[in-house]
Amino acid sequence: MILAAAVSGPWSLTDCIDYALQNNIQVKQREISVAQREIELNSAENNWLPGVSASAGENLSFGRGLNEDNTYSTGSNTASTRFSVGADMTLFQGLDGANGIKLGKLNLAAAMSDLERAQDDIRVSVAQAYVQILYDQELLVVANNQVDIDEQLFERVKALRETGKASAAEVAAQQSTLAQSRLRATQAENTLKLSILDLSQLLELESPEGFSIVTPSESELDMPLLPSPEDIYAQAIQEKAVVTAEQIRLEAAEVSIKKAKSAYYPSLSLNGGVSTDYYTNSAYTSDPFGQQLKKNFSPYVGLSLRVPIFNKMATRNSVRNAQLSYNNQKLQLESVKKTLYKEIQQAYYNAVAAQSQLTSSKDAADSAEHSFNLTKEKYENGMSSITEYNESKNRYLEAASNYLQARYKCVFQTKLLDFYRGLDLSF
């Protein structure tokens, strides 16, 4: 909760995204995957190093032992102690080691792209939840304003009832209308609380209590001109981690073929070491321990060549499987590109439709507001019934809600297009 304590007051969209990237569980899991790939790469790089080992052994034999003249005698006990240090190093194995390092680097790069993809998914989810809160906040303001209007009207109708200018039925009708407005306000408030809860859960906050967000200014919500889907896709194909990860995996699949083919080639190893031992026989007197170790000191060095001849088609099948994996990865990359293009097209046409809907819903909301004001004035002057007044008010409320929905849908869709272009999600 370090960042939570650092953020005082309302959270901006940038605050929310930064905090989510630090604390989201899926992102942390991807970070662990990156660390695992780093270890695998380190292991592949260290395969070039020689392996060194030391050993010591003690053997006891009873009843029969080797004499000084290299013959065996019975009735004697022997003891031998042996020390050795050895090293071995692969000199050539069909470039298996070099391809293993290349594969490790590519797997690490793919894991890092997967991490970036997980971060991108979190950014989009947080932005969507953030915009939903903005929308629900606006709806709550509209609902509360409507409650204020209906309360004033209810008091007016009651006053008119006292002077005999309104019937009991009109008072009851307006009281029912006020109750409905309060219910809508309560529902809007609960919806807002749920939206705040959704965002706080994305941020992995312990509780949504006291959590609030910054409301962008009007200028920050302006609708920009939209580039074409083709232009956006051309940028996205270079920027988005979802494509980069699959491209890297295609390179890794190609290296895997070369690595599998390395089993066709001979392997050459270098080995060497030193050994010495100490031997005693109860049938005769042995040289001292130190003298024996010095006399028996034996360094050695050797080369080992292994030529594969037939391994039950295992290498051939490994190469074939690697080739199939490569072909499958090519299809996967193509599928990801097509999916990305479809997503961009959908986001683009959603944004275009939202901008068009925003314009028409704004006109409708302005018209409904003007009509409501006129009806309100007529009602206050006794030239309109309460039924006409409430019908006009409900049309205005619906039009205002439609406008807000179109506005924030447009905001999210245009921000989503900016995201595909590699721009930051912020206001």
C-alpha positions as a Markdown table, in Angstrom:
| # | Residue | x | y | z |
|---|---|---|---|---|
| 1 | Met | 0.0 | 0.0 | 0.0 |
| 2 | Ile | 2.9 | 2.4 | -0.5 |
| 3 | Leu | 1.4 | 4.2 | -3.5 |
| 4 | Ala | -2.0 | 4.3 | -1.8 |
| 5 | Ala | -0.6 | 6.2 | 1.0 |
| 6 | Ala | 1.3 | 8.5 | -1.4 |
| 7 | Val | -1.9 | 9.4 | -3.3 |
| 8 | Ser | -3.8 | 12.0 | -1.2 |
| 9 | Gly | -7.3 | 13.0 | -2.3 |
| 10 | Pro | -8.9 | 11.9 | -5.6 |
| 11 | Trp | -6.9 | 9.6 | -7.8 |
| 12 | Ser | -6.1 | 10.5 | -11.4 |
| 13 | Leu | -6.2 | 7.9 | -14.2 |
| 14 | Thr | -2.4 | 7.9 | -14.2 |
| 15 | Asp | -2.4 | 7.2 | -10.4 |
| 16 | Cys | -4.8 | 4.3 | -10.9 |
| 17 | Ile | -2.8 | 2.8 | -13.7 |
| 18 | Asp | 0.5 | 3.1 | -12.0 |
| 19 | Tyr | -0.8 | 1.6 | -8.8 |
| 20 | Ala | -2.5 | -1.3 | -10.7 |
| 21 | Leu | 0.8 | -2.1 | -12.5 |
| 22 | Gln | 2.6 | -2.3 | -9.2 |
| 23 | Asn | 0.0 | -4.4 | -7.3 |
| 24 | Asn | -2.1 | -6.4 | -9.8 |
| 25 | Ile | -1.7 | -10.2 | -9.3 |
| 26 | Gln | -1.7 | -11.1 | -13.0 |
| 27 | Val | 1.1 | -8.5 | -13.6 |
| 28 | Lys | 3.1 | -9.9 | -10.7 |
| 29 | Gln | 2.7 | -13.4 | -12.1 |
| 30 | Arg | 4.1 | -12.3 | -15.4 |
| 31 | Glu | 7.0 | -10.7 | -13.6 |
| 32 | Ile | 7.8 | -14.0 | -12.0 |
| 33 | Ser | 7.7 | -15.6 | -15.5 |
| 34 | Val | 10.3 | -13.1 | -16.7 |
| 35 | Ala | 12.5 | -14.0 | -13.7 |
| 36 | Gln | 12.2 | -17.7 | -14.6 |
| 37 | Arg | 13.2 | -17.0 | -18.2 |
| 38 | Glu | 16.2 | -15.1 | -16.9 |
| 39 | Ile | 17.3 | -18.1 | -14.9 |
| 40 | Glu | 16.9 | -20.4 | -17.9 |
| 41 | Leu | 19.0 | -18.1 | -20.0 |
| 42 | Asn | 21.7 | -18.0 | -17.3 |
| 43 | Ser | 21.7 | -21.8 | -17.3 |
| 44 | Ala | 22.1 | -22.0 | -21.1 |
| 45 | Glu | 25.0 | -19.5 | -21.0 |
| 46 | Asn | 26.7 | -21.5 | -18.2 |
| 47 | Asn | 26.6 | -24.7 | -20.2 |
| 48 | Trp | 29.7 | -23.4 | -22.0 |
| 49 | Leu | 31.6 | -23.7 | -18.7 |
| 50 | Pro | 33.5 | -26.9 | -17.8 |
| 51 | Gly | 32.0 | -29.1 | -15.1 |
| 52 | Val | 34.4 | -29.7 | -12.2 |
| 53 | Ser | 34.0 | -32.3 | -9.4 |
| 54 | Ala | 36.1 | -33.8 | -6.7 |
| 55 | Ser | 35.7 | -37.2 | -5.0 |
| 56 | Ala | 37.2 | -39.1 | -2.2 |
| 57 | Gly | 36.7 | -42.8 | -1.4 |
| 58 | Glu | 37.7 | -45.4 | 1.3 |
| 59 | Asn | 37.7 | -49.1 | 0.6 |
| 60 | Leu | 38.3 | -52.0 | 3.1 |
| 61 | Ser | 38.9 | -55.6 | 2.1 |
| 62 | Phe | 39.2 | -58.6 | 4.5 |
| 63 | Gly | 40.8 | -62.0 | 3.9 |
| 64 | Arg | 42.5 | -61.3 | 0.6 |
| 65 | Gly | 44.7 | -58.5 | -0.6 |
| 66 | Leu | 47.1 | -57.3 | -3.2 |
| 67 | Asn | 50.8 | -57.7 | -2.4 |
| 68 | Glu | 53.8 | -55.6 | -3.4 |
| 69 | Asp | 54.6 | -57.9 | -6.2 |
| 70 | Asn | 51.2 | -57.5 | -7.7 |
| 71 | Thr | 49.9 | -60.9 | -6.5 |
| 72 | Tyr | 47.1 | -61.6 | -4.2 |
| 73 | Ser | 47.5 | -63.4 | -0.8 |
| 74 | Thr | 44.9 | -64.6 | 1.6 |
| 75 | Gly | 44.8 | -63.9 | 5.3 |
| 76 | Ser | 45.4 | -60.2 | 5.0 |
| 77 | Asn | 43.3 | -57.1 | 5.3 |
| 78 | Thr | 43.7 | -54.1 | 3.0 |
| 79 | Ala | 42.6 | -50.5 | 3.0 |
| 80 | Ser | 42.8 | -48.0 | 0.2 |
| 81 | Thr | 42.0 | -44.3 | 0.1 |
| 82 | Arg | 41.5 | -42.5 | -3.2 |
| 83 | Phe | 41.3 | -38.7 | -4.0 |
| 84 | Ser | 40.5 | -37.3 | -7.4 |
| 85 | Val | 39.6 | -34.0 | -9.1 |
| 86 | Gly | 38.2 | -34.0 | -12.6 |
| 87 | Ala | 36.8 | -31.6 | -15.2 |
| 88 | Asp | 34.9 | -32.0 | -18.5 |
| 89 | Met | 34.0 | -29.6 | -21.1 |
| 90 | Thr | 32.0 | -29.9 | -24.3 |
| 91 | Leu | 33.9 | -28.5 | -27.3 |
| 92 | Phe | 31.4 | -29.1 | -30.0 |
| 93 | Gln | 27.8 | -30.5 | -30.0 |
| 94 | Gly | 26.3 | -29.4 | -33.3 |
| 95 | Leu | 25.9 | -25.7 | -32.1 |
| 96 | Asp | 23.4 | -27.0 | -29.5 |
| 97 | Gly | 24.9 | -24.6 | -26.9 |
| 98 | Ala | 24.9 | -21.6 | -29.1 |
| 99 | Asn | 21.3 | -22.2 | -30.2 |
| 100 | Gly | 20.3 | -22.9 | -26.6 |
| 101 | Ile | 21.6 | -19.4 | -25.7 |
| 102 | Lys | 19.7 | -17.8 | -28.6 |
| 103 | Leu | 16.6 | -19.7 | -27.6 |
| 104 | Gly | 17.0 | -18.5 | -24.0 |
| 105 | Lys | 17.3 | -14.9 | -25.1 |
| 106 | Leu | 14.2 | -15.1 | -27.3 |
| 107 | Asn | 12.2 | -16.8 | -24.6 |
| 108 | Leu | 13.2 | -14.0 | -22.2 |
| 109 | Ala | 12.2 | -11.4 | -24.7 |
| 110 | Ala | 8.8 | -13.1 | -25.3 |
| 111 | Ala | 8.2 | -13.3 | -21.5 |
| 112 | Met | 9.0 | -9.5 | -21.3 |
| 113 | Ser | 6.5 | -8.9 | -24.1 |
| 114 | Asp | 3.9 | -11.0 | -22.3 |
| 115 | Leu | 4.5 | -8.9 | -19.2 |
| 116 | Glu | 4.0 | -5.7 | -21.3 |
| 117 | Arg | 0.8 | -7.3 | -22.7 |
| 118 | Ala | -0.5 | -8.0 | -19.2 |
| 119 | Gln | 0.3 | -4.4 | -18.3 |
| 120 | Asp | -1.6 | -3.2 | -21.4 |
| 121 | Asp | -4.6 | -5.3 | -20.5 |
| 122 | Ile | -4.6 | -3.7 | -17.0 |
| 123 | Arg | -4.3 | -0.2 | -18.4 |
| 124 | Val | -7.4 | -0.8 | -20.6 |
| 125 | Ser | -9.4 | -2.4 | -17.8 |
| 126 | Val | -8.5 | 0.4 | -15.4 |
| 127 | Ala | -9.4 | 3.1 | -18.0 |
| 128 | Gln | -12.7 | 1.5 | -18.8 |
| 129 | Ala | -13.6 | 1.2 | -15.0 |
| 130 | Tyr | -12.4 | 4.8 | -14.5 |
| 131 | Val | -14.7 | 6.2 | -17.4 |
| 132 | Gln | -17.6 | 4.1 | -16.0 |
| 133 | Ile | -17.2 | 5.9 | -12.7 |
| 134 | Leu | -17.3 | 9.3 | -14.5 |
| 135 | Tyr | -20.5 | 8.3 | -16.3 |
| 136 | Asp | -22.1 | 7.0 | -13.1 |
| 137 | Gln | -21.1 | 10.2 | -11.2 |
| 138 | Glu | -22.8 | 12.3 | -13.9 |
| 139 | Leu | -26.0 | 10.1 | -13.7 |
| 140 | Leu | -26.1 | 10.6 | -10.0 |
| 141 | Val | -25.9 | 14.4 | -10.4 |
| 142 | Val | -28.8 | 14.3 | -12.8 |
| 143 | Ala | -30.8 | 12.0 | -10.5 |
| 144 | Asn | -30.2 | 14.3 | -7.5 |
| 145 | Asn | -31.1 | 17.4 | -9.5 |
| 146 | Gln | -34.3 | 15.7 | -10.5 |
| 147 | Val | -35.1 | 14.9 | -6.8 |
| 148 | Asp | -34.6 | 18.6 | -6.0 |
| 149 | Ile | -37.0 | 19.6 | -8.8 |
| 150 | Asp | -39.6 | 17.1 | -7.7 |
| 151 | Glu | -39.3 | 18.1 | -4.1 |
| 152 | Gln | -39.9 | 21.7 | -5.0 |
| 153 | Leu | -42.8 | 20.8 | -7.2 |
| 154 | Phe | -44.3 | 18.6 | -4.4 |
| 155 | Glu | -44.2 | 21.5 | -2.0 |
| 156 | Arg | -45.8 | 23.7 | -4.6 |
| 157 | Val | -48.6 | 21.2 | -5.2 |
| 158 | Lys | -49.2 | 20.9 | -1.5 |
| 159 | Ala | -49.4 | 24.7 | -1.2 |
| 160 | Leu | -51.9 | 24.8 | -4.0 |
| 161 | Arg | -53.9 | 22.1 | -2.4 |
| 162 | Glu | -54.2 | 24.2 | 0.7 |
| 163 | Thr | -55.7 | 27.0 | -1.3 |
| 164 | Gly | -58.0 | 24.7 | -3.2 |
| 165 | Lys | -56.1 | 25.1 | -6.5 |
| 166 | Ala | -54.9 | 21.5 | -6.7 |
| 167 | Ser | -56.7 | 18.2 | -6.0 |
| 168 | Ala | -55.7 | 15.5 | -3.6 |
| 169 | Ala | -55.1 | 13.3 | -6.6 |
| 170 | Glu | -52.5 | 15.7 | -7.9 |
| 171 | Val | -50.7 | 15.8 | -4.6 |
| 172 | Ala | -50.7 | 12.0 | -4.4 |
| 173 | Ala | -49.4 | 11.8 | -8.0 |
| 174 | Gln | -46.6 | 14.2 | -7.3 |
| 175 | Gln | -45.7 | 12.4 | -4.1 |
| 176 | Ser | -45.5 | 9.2 | -6.1 |
| 177 | Thr | -43.3 | 11.0 | -8.7 |
| 178 | Leu | -41.0 | 12.2 | -6.0 |
| 179 | Ala | -40.7 | 8.7 | -4.5 |
| 180 | Gln | -39.7 | 7.4 | -8.0 |
| 181 | Ser | -37.1 | 10.2 | -8.3 |
| 182 | Arg | -35.6 | 9.3 | -5.0 |
| 183 | Leu | -35.6 | 5.6 | -5.9 |
| 184 | Arg | -33.7 | 6.5 | -9.2 |
| 185 | Ala | -31.2 | 8.6 | -7.2 |
| 186 | Thr | -30.7 | 5.7 | -4.8 |
| 187 | Gln | -30.2 | 3.3 | -7.6 |
| 188 | Ala | -27.7 | 5.7 | -9.3 |
| 189 | Glu | -25.8 | 6.0 | -6.0 |
| 190 | Asn | -25.6 | 2.2 | -5.6 |
| 191 | Thr | -24.5 | 1.8 | -9.2 |
| 192 | Leu | -21.7 | 4.4 | -8.6 |
| 193 | Lys | -20.6 | 2.5 | -5.5 |
| 194 | Leu | -20.4 | -0.7 | -7.5 |
| 195 | Ser | -18.3 | 1.0 | -10.2 |
| 196 | Ile | -16.0 | 2.3 | -7.5 |
| 197 | Leu | -15.8 | -1.2 | -6.1 |
| 198 | Asp | -14.9 | -2.6 | -9.5 |
| 199 | Leu | -12.0 | -0.1 | -9.9 |
| 200 | Ser | -10.7 | -0.6 | -6.4 |
| 201 | Gln | -10.7 | -4.4 | -6.9 |
| 202 | Leu | -8.7 | -3.9 | -10.1 |
| 203 | Leu | -6.2 | -1.9 | -8.1 |
| 204 | Glu | -6.1 | -4.6 | -5.4 |
| 205 | Leu | -7.2 | -2.1 | -2.7 |
| 206 | Glu | -8.3 | -3.6 | 0.6 |
| 207 | Ser | -11.4 | -1.4 | 0.6 |
| 208 | Pro | -13.1 | 1.2 | -1.6 |
| 209 | Glu | -13.9 | 3.3 | 1.4 |
| 210 | Gly | -12.7 | 6.9 | 0.9 |
| 211 | Phe | -11.7 | 6.2 | -2.7 |
| 212 | Ser | -12.5 | 8.8 | -5.3 |
| 213 | Ile | -11.2 | 9.9 | -8.7 |
| 214 | Val | -10.3 | 13.1 | -10.4 |
| 215 | Thr | -13.0 | 14.4 | -12.8 |
| 216 | Pro | -11.3 | 15.6 | -16.1 |
| 217 | Ser | -12.0 | 19.1 | -17.3 |
| 218 | Glu | -14.2 | 19.7 | -20.4 |
| 219 | Ser | -11.2 | 20.4 | -22.6 |
| 220 | Glu | -9.7 | 17.0 | -21.6 |
| 221 | Leu | -12.9 | 15.3 | -22.8 |
| 222 | Asp | -12.9 | 16.9 | -26.2 |
| 223 | Met | -13.3 | 14.5 | -29.1 |
| 224 | Pro | -10.2 | 14.5 | -31.4 |
| 225 | Leu | -10.2 | 13.7 | -35.1 |
| 226 | Leu | -9.9 | 10.0 | -35.7 |
| 227 | Pro | -7.2 | 8.5 | -37.9 |
| 228 | Ser | -8.2 | 5.7 | -40.2 |
| 229 | Pro | -8.1 | 2.1 | -39.0 |
| 230 | Glu | -5.3 | 1.3 | -41.4 |
| 231 | Asp | -3.1 | 4.1 | -40.0 |
| 232 | Ile | -3.9 | 3.0 | -36.5 |
| 233 | Tyr | -3.1 | -0.7 | -37.4 |
| 234 | Ala | 0.2 | 0.3 | -39.0 |
| 235 | Gln | 1.2 | 1.9 | -35.7 |
| 236 | Ala | -0.2 | -0.9 | -33.5 |
| 237 | Ile | 1.6 | -3.6 | -35.4 |
| 238 | Gln | 4.9 | -2.0 | -34.4 |
| 239 | Glu | 3.9 | -1.0 | -30.9 |
| 240 | Lys | 1.7 | -3.6 | -29.3 |
| 241 | Ala | 3.2 | -6.3 | -27.1 |
| 242 | Val | 0.7 | -8.9 | -28.2 |
| 243 | Val | 2.2 | -8.9 | -31.7 |
| 244 | Thr | 5.8 | -8.5 | -30.6 |
| 245 | Ala | 5.5 | -11.6 | -28.3 |
| 246 | Glu | 4.2 | -13.8 | -31.1 |
| 247 | Gln | 6.9 | -12.5 | -33.5 |
| 248 | Ile | 9.6 | -13.4 | -31.0 |
| 249 | Arg | 8.1 | -16.8 | -30.5 |
| 250 | Leu | 8.2 | -17.4 | -34.2 |
| 251 | Glu | 12.0 | -16.6 | -34.1 |
| 252 | Ala | 12.3 | -18.9 | -31.2 |
| 253 | Ala | 10.5 | -21.7 | -33.1 |
| 254 | Glu | 13.0 | -21.3 | -35.9 |
| 255 | Val | 15.9 | -21.6 | -33.5 |
| 256 | Ser | 14.3 | -24.7 | -32.0 |
| 257 | Ile | 14.5 | -26.4 | -35.4 |
| 258 | Lys | 18.3 | -25.7 | -35.6 |
| 259 | Lys | 18.7 | -26.9 | -32.0 |
| 260 | Ala | 16.9 | -30.1 | -32.7 |
| 261 | Lys | 19.1 | -30.7 | -35.8 |
| 262 | Ser | 22.2 | -30.4 | -33.7 |
| 263 | Ala | 21.6 | -33.9 | -32.5 |
| 264 | Tyr | 22.6 | -35.2 | -36.0 |
| 265 | Tyr | 26.1 | -33.9 | -35.5 |
| 266 | Pro | 29.0 | -35.6 | -33.5 |
| 267 | Ser | 29.9 | -34.2 | -30.1 |
| 268 | Leu | 33.4 | -33.7 | -28.9 |
| 269 | Ser | 34.3 | -33.4 | -25.2 |
| 270 | Leu | 37.5 | -32.6 | -23.4 |
| 271 | Asn | 38.2 | -34.1 | -20.0 |
| 272 | Gly | 41.0 | -34.0 | -17.6 |
| 273 | Gly | 41.9 | -34.3 | -13.9 |
| 274 | Val | 44.3 | -35.6 | -11.3 |
| 275 | Ser | 44.0 | -38.5 | -8.9 |
| 276 | Thr | 46.1 | -40.2 | -6.1 |
| 277 | Asp | 45.6 | -42.9 | -3.6 |
| 278 | Tyr | 46.9 | -44.5 | -0.4 |
| 279 | Tyr | 47.1 | -48.3 | 0.1 |
| 280 | Thr | 47.8 | -50.5 | 3.1 |
| 281 | Asn | 48.1 | -54.2 | 3.5 |
| 282 | Ser | 48.2 | -55.9 | 6.9 |
| 283 | Ala | 50.7 | -58.5 | 5.4 |
| 284 | Tyr | 53.5 | -56.0 | 4.9 |
| 285 | Thr | 54.6 | -52.5 | 5.8 |
| 286 | Ser | 53.3 | -49.7 | 3.6 |
| 287 | Asp | 55.0 | -46.4 | 2.7 |
| 288 | Pro | 53.9 | -43.4 | 4.7 |
| 289 | Phe | 50.6 | -41.7 | 3.7 |
| 290 | Gly | 52.2 | -38.5 | 2.3 |
| 291 | Gln | 54.8 | -40.4 | 0.4 |
| 292 | Gln | 52.2 | -42.6 | -1.2 |
| 293 | Leu | 50.0 | -39.7 | -2.2 |
| 294 | Lys | 53.1 | -38.1 | -3.9 |
| 295 | Lys | 54.2 | -41.3 | -5.7 |
| 296 | Asn | 50.6 | -42.2 | -6.9 |
| 297 | Phe | 49.8 | -38.6 | -8.1 |
| 298 | Ser | 48.4 | -39.1 | -11.6 |
| 299 | Pro | 47.2 | -36.3 | -13.9 |
| 300 | Tyr | 45.3 | -37.2 | -17.0 |
| 301 | Val | 43.7 | -35.5 | -20.1 |
| 302 | Gly | 41.6 | -36.9 | -22.8 |
| 303 | Leu | 39.2 | -36.3 | -25.7 |
| 304 | Ser | 35.9 | -38.0 | -26.2 |
| 305 | Leu | 34.1 | -38.2 | -29.6 |
| 306 | Arg | 30.5 | -39.4 | -29.8 |
| 307 | Val | 29.1 | -40.0 | -33.3 |
| 308 | Pro | 25.3 | -40.6 | -33.5 |
| 309 | Ile | 24.4 | -43.4 | -35.9 |
| 310 | Phe | 20.9 | -44.5 | -35.1 |
| 311 | Asn | 18.7 | -43.5 | -32.2 |
| 312 | Lys | 15.4 | -45.0 | -33.2 |
| 313 | Met | 14.3 | -41.9 | -35.2 |
| 314 | Ala | 14.2 | -39.8 | -32.1 |
| 315 | Thr | 16.2 | -36.9 | -33.7 |
| 316 | Arg | 14.2 | -37.0 | -36.9 |
| 317 | Asn | 11.0 | -36.8 | -35.0 |
| 318 | Ser | 12.2 | -34.0 | -32.8 |
| 319 | Val | 13.1 | -32.0 | -35.9 |
| 320 | Arg | 9.7 | -32.7 | -37.4 |
| 321 | Asn | 7.9 | -31.7 | -34.2 |
| 322 | Ala | 10.0 | -28.5 | -34.1 |
| 323 | Gln | 9.0 | -27.8 | -37.8 |
| 324 | Leu | 5.4 | -28.3 | -37.0 |
| 325 | Ser | 5.6 | -26.0 | -34.0 |
| 326 | Tyr | 7.2 | -23.3 | -36.3 |
| 327 | Asn | 4.3 | -23.7 | -38.8 |
| 328 | Asn | 1.8 | -23.4 | -36.0 |
| 329 | Gln | 3.5 | -20.3 | -34.6 |
| 330 | Lys | 3.3 | -18.7 | -38.1 |
| 331 | Leu | -0.5 | -19.3 | -38.0 |
| 332 | Gln | -0.7 | -18.0 | -34.5 |
| 333 | Leu | 1.1 | -14.8 | -35.4 |
| 334 | Glu | -1.2 | -14.3 | -38.4 |
| 335 | Ser | -4.2 | -14.9 | -36.2 |
| 336 | Val | -3.0 | -12.4 | -33.6 |
| 337 | Lys | -2.5 | -9.7 | -36.3 |
| 338 | Lys | -6.0 | -10.4 | -37.8 |
| 339 | Thr | -7.5 | -10.2 | -34.3 |
| 340 | Leu | -5.7 | -7.0 | -33.6 |
| 341 | Tyr | -7.0 | -5.5 | -36.9 |
| 342 | Lys | -10.5 | -6.5 | -36.1 |
| 343 | Glu | -10.3 | -5.0 | -32.6 |
| 344 | Ile | -9.0 | -1.7 | -34.1 |
| 345 | Gln | -11.8 | -1.7 | -36.7 |
| 346 | Gln | -14.4 | -2.3 | -34.0 |
| 347 | Ala | -13.0 | 0.4 | -31.8 |
| 348 | Tyr | -12.8 | 2.8 | -34.7 |
| 349 | Tyr | -16.4 | 2.3 | -35.9 |
| 350 | Asn | -17.6 | 2.3 | -32.3 |
| 351 | Ala | -15.8 | 5.7 | -31.8 |
| 352 | Val | -17.4 | 7.0 | -35.1 |
| 353 | Ala | -20.8 | 5.8 | -34.0 |
| 354 | Ala | -20.3 | 7.2 | -30.5 |
| 355 | Gln | -19.3 | 10.6 | -31.9 |
| 356 | Ser | -22.3 | 10.7 | -34.2 |
| 357 | Gln | -24.5 | 9.5 | -31.3 |
| 358 | Leu | -23.0 | 12.2 | -29.1 |
| 359 | Thr | -23.9 | 15.0 | -31.5 |
| 360 | Ser | -27.5 | 13.8 | -32.0 |
| 361 | Ser | -28.0 | 13.0 | -28.2 |
| 362 | Lys | -26.6 | 16.5 | -27.4 |
| 363 | Asp | -29.2 | 18.0 | -29.7 |
| 364 | Ala | -31.9 | 15.8 | -28.2 |
| 365 | Ala | -30.9 | 16.7 | -24.7 |
| 366 | Asp | -30.8 | 20.4 | -25.4 |
| 367 | Ser | -34.2 | 20.2 | -27.1 |
| 368 | Ala | -35.7 | 18.2 | -24.2 |
| 369 | Glu | -34.3 | 20.6 | -21.7 |
| 370 | His | -35.8 | 23.6 | -23.5 |
| 371 | Ser | -39.1 | 21.8 | -23.8 |
| 372 | Phe | -39.0 | 20.9 | -20.1 |
| 373 | Asn | -38.3 | 24.5 | -19.1 |
| 374 | Leu | -41.2 | 25.7 | -21.2 |
| 375 | Thr | -43.6 | 23.1 | -19.8 |
| 376 | Lys | -42.4 | 24.0 | -16.3 |
| 377 | Glu | -43.1 | 27.7 | -16.9 |
| 378 | Lys | -46.5 | 26.8 | -18.3 |
| 379 | Tyr | -47.3 | 24.6 | -15.3 |
| 380 | Glu | -46.2 | 27.3 | -12.8 |
| 381 | Asn | -48.6 | 29.7 | -14.6 |
| 382 | Gly | -51.4 | 27.2 | -14.5 |
| 383 | Met | -51.4 | 26.6 | -18.3 |
| 384 | Ser | -50.2 | 22.9 | -18.1 |
| 385 | Ser | -51.2 | 19.9 | -16.1 |
| 386 | Ile | -48.9 | 18.1 | -13.7 |
| 387 | Thr | -49.1 | 15.0 | -16.0 |
| 388 | Glu | -47.7 | 17.0 | -18.9 |
| 389 | Tyr | -45.1 | 18.4 | -16.6 |
| 390 | Asn | -43.9 | 15.0 | -15.4 |
| 391 | Glu | -43.9 | 13.6 | -19.0 |
| 392 | Ser | -41.7 | 16.5 | -20.2 |
| 393 | Lys | -39.4 | 16.0 | -17.2 |
| 394 | Asn | -39.0 | 12.3 | -17.8 |
| 395 | Arg | -38.2 | 12.9 | -21.5 |
| 396 | Tyr | -35.6 | 15.4 | -20.4 |
| 397 | Leu | -34.1 | 12.9 | -17.9 |
| 398 | Glu | -33.9 | 10.2 | -20.5 |
| 399 | Ala | -32.4 | 12.5 | -23.1 |
| 400 | Ala | -29.8 | 13.7 | -20.5 |
| 401 | Ser | -28.9 | 10.1 | -19.6 |
| 402 | Asn | -28.5 | 9.1 | -23.3 |
| 403 | Tyr | -26.2 | 12.1 | -23.8 |
| 404 | Leu | -24.0 | 11.2 | -20.9 |
| 405 | Gln | -23.9 | 7.6 | -22.0 |
| 406 | Ala | -22.9 | 8.6 | -25.5 |
| 407 | Arg | -20.3 | 11.1 | -24.2 |
| 408 | Tyr | -18.4 | 8.7 | -22.0 |
| 409 | Lys | -18.7 | 5.9 | -24.5 |
| 410 | Cys | -17.1 | 8.2 | -27.0 |
| 411 | Val | -14.4 | 9.2 | -24.5 |
| 412 | Phe | -13.4 | 5.5 | -23.9 |
| 413 | Gln | -13.5 | 4.5 | -27.5 |
| 414 | Thr | -11.2 | 7.4 | -28.6 |
| 415 | Lys | -8.9 | 6.7 | -25.7 |
| 416 | Leu | -8.8 | 3.1 | -26.8 |
| 417 | Leu | -7.7 | 4.1 | -30.3 |
| 418 | Asp | -5.0 | 6.3 | -28.8 |
| 419 | Phe | -3.9 | 3.2 | -26.8 |
| 420 | Tyr | -3.6 | 1.1 | -30.0 |
| 421 | Arg | -1.4 | 3.9 | -31.4 |
| 422 | Gly | 1.0 | 3.5 | -28.5 |
| 423 | Leu | -0.2 | 6.7 | -26.6 |
| 424 | Asp | -0.6 | 6.8 | -22.9 |
| 425 | Leu | -4.1 | 6.3 | -21.4 |
| 426 | Ser | -4.6 | 9.6 | -19.5 |
| 427 | Phe | -6.7 | 12.7 | -19.4 |
